[in-house]
């Protein structure tokens, strides 16, 4: 009989590469994942193969090497930086006589530790059960024994079949509860859209500094730490730009290479805040040598959740870790549009530039012009003052009013169509004096 071994903390890390060179950065990231989960890495083993081996993934010779390292280091856990099939996981545990977790199982364990909100716990449980549903064929021998005893003899449903059925029922229940959460979030988004308050979502590779930046911009105290997946539950805060306009800022879960599909699916309601945002601030760890690859990984996940077409501005964070003499700045494309902002959220450098960028972006549809309101149209004049910023007002002898205003294009269109206001632009005579359109 084979009963699944108990878990431990002293871990041997196994990095598997197929038809590619061993990437030291991937090994280091996997080590950080293990530490984030609470494991104590005591050894690291690399393995290169042309193709996965059906029984152990890594081959029996490498499995024997891992067995020797386990005994030498007195370790009781093996973490594999690759996806294992249920059979491969079971075979490795039988051979090594210790607990084996693949990359997906490790990330799920981290998420289970970090989920604090009701929604977060529901999403993590759903992802765990969906992952577990493919692994009920593993080494629990009691799952293969039929029920017995007085009153329990019947059609012969095995314990395994019972657990599968109960698991399926629980997954359906969780999906229904998460659908209610999704509906509730949808109502909140519709309310913000009705109030015409734009939403800005912080996205980026895990540990890029999103939560620190969120705290700096919103004066909040969201948990932030120098570790992978420090923030799991989404947080929304209302902030006001320097011009007084409100914006909703959303902090979301960080992305990572090979993010398990079950997690993306389970966290779809959370990631919906990203998909429905008006603008994405893509936070990048500028001090990371692999920042270009991290950007690509984030964009890949954004594509998976159908958020690839949302306007995006890159925020290169941790400027102070590159060179202390570097100053915050704004990079623009040839058309003058903001492409990138360089800041340090930890040192509070460049935050005013970021606020300036947000104000500039959301004022991009504002129009500055002169409007003529005919005499006697007091209602139209009042409407202009209600929805526009009036810079100055001129009056003519015949009662017509000329107003210099700043307003959104859609509001201008409404005034022209519904209130009979005339848009006269900025016509000037040869001396530069505004032509009098009041008459």
C-alpha positions, 0 to 999 in steps of 0.5 A, a space after each residue: 500500500 502507498 499512503 501519500 507522505 506528509 509535507 515538510 519545509 526542507 525542500 530540494 528544488 528541481 529545475 527542468 529544461 526542455 531543449 533550452 539552456 538552463 536559465 539562472 534567473 528562472 532558478 532564482 525566481 523559483 527559489 523565491 517562490 519556494 521561500 514565499 511559500 514557507 519552504 527552506 531550500 537546501 539544494 537545487 538540481 537542474 535537469 535538461 531533456 529533449 522531451 518529458 519522460 512519461 514515468 518521472 518527467 525527469 528520468 529514473 537516473 535523475 530521480 535517483 540523484 534527487 533521492 540521494 540529495 534528499 537523504 544527504 540534506 535530510 530534506 522532506 519535500 521536492 519542488 519541481 519547476 514544471 507541470 507534473 501529470 497526476 501519474 508523474 507526481 504519484 510515481 515520484 512520491 512513491 519512488 522518493 518517499 516524500 511529498 512532491 509539488 509541481 509549479 502549479 501546486 506551489 503557486 496555489 499554496 502561496 495563494 492559499 496563504 495570502 488570500 484574506 478576503 471572502 472573495 479571495 478565499 473563494 477564488 483560491 479554493 476554486 483553483 485548488 479544487 480544479 487542480 485537485 480534481 485531476 489528481 484523485 487517482 494518486 496514492 491514497 489507497 483508501 480512495 479505491 476501497 468500496 464502502 462496507 459494513 452494515 447499512 453501507 453495502 449498496 450499488 458499490 460506489 467507490 470512495 474515489 467516485 464519491 469524492 469526485 462527485 462531492 468535489 464536482 458539487 463543491 466546484 459548482 457551488 463556488 462558481 455560483 458564489 463567485 458569479 454573485 461576486 462578479 455581478 456585484 463588482 459589475 454593479 460597482 463598475 456601472 455606478 462608476 461609469 454612470 458617474 463618469 469616473 475613470 478607472 486606472 488599474 495597476 498591473 505588472 510582474 509580481 514584486 514590481 512595487 505595485 502595492 507600494 505605489 498604490 499606497 503612495 498615491 492613495 495614502 493607504 496601507 495595503 500590505 506590501 513586502 519584498 516577496 512574490 505575490 505579497 498582494 492577492 486581493 484587489 483594492 480600489 481607492 478614489 483619488 483626486 488629481 491636481 486639477 480636482 478630477 476624481 480617478 479610481 485606482 485599482 491594485 491587482 494581483 501580480 503576474 508571473 511566468 507560466 501562471 497556471 491557467 486554473 488561477 487565471 480562470 478562478 481570478 477572472 472576477 478579480 482581473 475583470 477590474 483590469 479588463 474594464 479599466 480605462 487605463 493600465 499603469 504597467 509597473 516595471 521593476 527597472 532594476 531587474 535585468 530581465 524587465 523586458 521579458 517580464 513585460 512580455 509575460 505580463 502582456 501575455 496574461 493581459 491577452 489571455 484575459 482580453 485586456 491587450 487593447 486597453 491603453 497602457 503607460 509603463 511606469 519604470 519603478 525602483 529608479 533609485 536601485 539603478 543609479 542614485 544620480 538618475 532623476 525621474 522623467 517622462 519618456 514620450 513617443 514621436 507624437 508627443 504621447 506619454 510612453 514611460 514614466 521613471 519613478 521610485 515609489 519607495 523613495 517617493 521620487 517622480 510621483 508628481 510626474 505620474 500625477 501629471 501624466 494621469 491628468 494629461 491623459 484624462 484631459 486629452 478629450 478636453 476642448 478649449 474654445 469660445 462659445 456664443 450664447 444668444 440673448 435671452 438664452 439664460 438656460 443655455 448660459 446656466 448649462 455652460 457654467 454647470 458643465 464647463 470651466 468658464 475662463 472669461 465672459 464678454 457681453 455685447 450691446 445686443 445681449 449676446 454673451 461670449 464665453 471662453 470655456 474648457 470642457 469635454 468634447 461630448 459636453 460641447 456636442 451636447 450644448 451645440 445640439 440641445 441648447 443652440 450654443 454656437 462654437 466660434 473657436 478662436 478667430 482673431 484679427 490681424 492685431 491678435 484681438 479676438 473678433 467680436 462675435 457678440 453682435 
